Structures are given as C-alpha cells and as structure tokens.
Amino acid sequence: MKFKAVIFDLDGTITKPTLDFDAIKHEIGMKDMSMPLLEAMDKMSEFERIRAEEIILRHESLAANNSTLNDNAAETLEAISARGLKIGILTRNIAKHAEIVAQKHNLKFDLIVDRFTGPVKPDPFGVLHICRHFGIIPAQAVVVGDYLFDILSAKSAGSVAILLKNNEDSDEFAKHADYTIDNLSLLLPIIDKNGD
C-alpha cells in the first residue's frame, strides 16, 4: 500500500537525544525510577504534579532550544515532503517545543500532536488522530521513533512501525518493529519501495 504520511517522534528521532530522564526523575523526587514520567504524574497529588510539570517543561525547553538534528534529518524530511507525503509529529513533549525545533532548524511539520492533545504513546490515539486529520487510513502511515512507545502506538493503530536504533535498548525494541534503521535517510528506500 502506498504511504501518504510519515509520523515522527521528536526527541531522539528528529533531534539527537538530549533529555536526561533519570536526572528529571531525580529532581522531581520520584521513588520508582522505572516508571515513565507522564504515567508517574498521574499518580501525584495536584501540588506534586504542578511542580513536576514545571521541572519537565524547564528541561524540555532547554533541550528544544539547544537541540541538534539527527544525521540527515533535515534532508530526509525535505525529501519526504518533495514526494508529496504529509509529515506529522507525535510527541510526549509539548507542541511549543516541536515548533521551536522546527523554527531553529528550518523544518516543516504539517501537524503536531503533543501530550495535551489526548492519550499519550503507547496509546494509539495520536497515530489515529493524525491519520484522521490527513484523511488517510493507518496502513498508509509510517511511524518513526527511537523508543518502544513509538513502536507500540504504531502497531496498535495499524500503521507501519520503524525503529531508529540509537540507544542501548534498541535491540529489545526492534523485536516489535516492522523495520529498523540506524540513519533517517534509510527511510526513503522503504517509502519508495511501498510507493510502487
């Protein structure tokens, strides 16, 4: 089936991974370091949640403003747009930070879905929301990310899941992906092969 959209994770996928989640969890004072940040916040009191959100936003803002792109990110996004495909961003970050990254690096995103739009990855909500917005079915979308939640949200939605291998747990995550790549430029042959 011909792909009509590519949905990217932001941190660690478009940009080099810079967020130190362990440092953020330590600063918040989380006791269970294995629990993801946003899920941990659901269990906090209102005061704790507001404080945690302030800490996370500070770290995310710093990461966005100091971001560097992953190798071939800009060229790959440009090539995807030139092929007539839509580009969506699905992030557990906030839209403002995706916009900062786009402006800083002169990137064009057609839609940004963040943690305030609806249930976050690994829930399939974001992938389905983007597909509806673009007027396509999930099988016409490719989801690219560097973390397990990206892959699980893609698979649950019925989209093609591509893992960008760039961290120590990549081999574990790869078991769930349809494709694995170690450079964003390798997306293009996958897209072109399915465009025939």
NORUR-V569920 format. One line per field, one symbol per residue. ss: DSSP state (@ for helix, = for strand, . for the rest). psi: psi as a letter, one per 30 degrees, with the letter a starting at -180 (. if undefined). A space follows every 50 residues. Layout:
# NORUR-V569920
ss = ???
psi = ???
This chain:
# NORUR-V569920
ss = ....====..=...=.....@@@@@@@@........@@@@@....@@@@@ @@@@@@@@@@@@@@@...=...@@@@@@@@@@...=====....@@@@@@ @@@@@.....===...........@@@@@@@@@@...@@@=====..@@@ @@@@@@@..=====.....@@@@@....===..@@@@@@@@@@...
psi = kkkflkjkldkfdelkkfkjeeeeeeeegkejffkkeeeeffglleeeee eeeeeeeeeeeeeefgkkklkgeeeeeeeeeffgkljkkjlgaleeeeee eeeeghljkfkkkaffeaklkgkfeeeeeeeeefhllefgkkkklgleee eeeeeefglkkkkjjglfgeeeeffflelklgkfffeeeeeeeff.
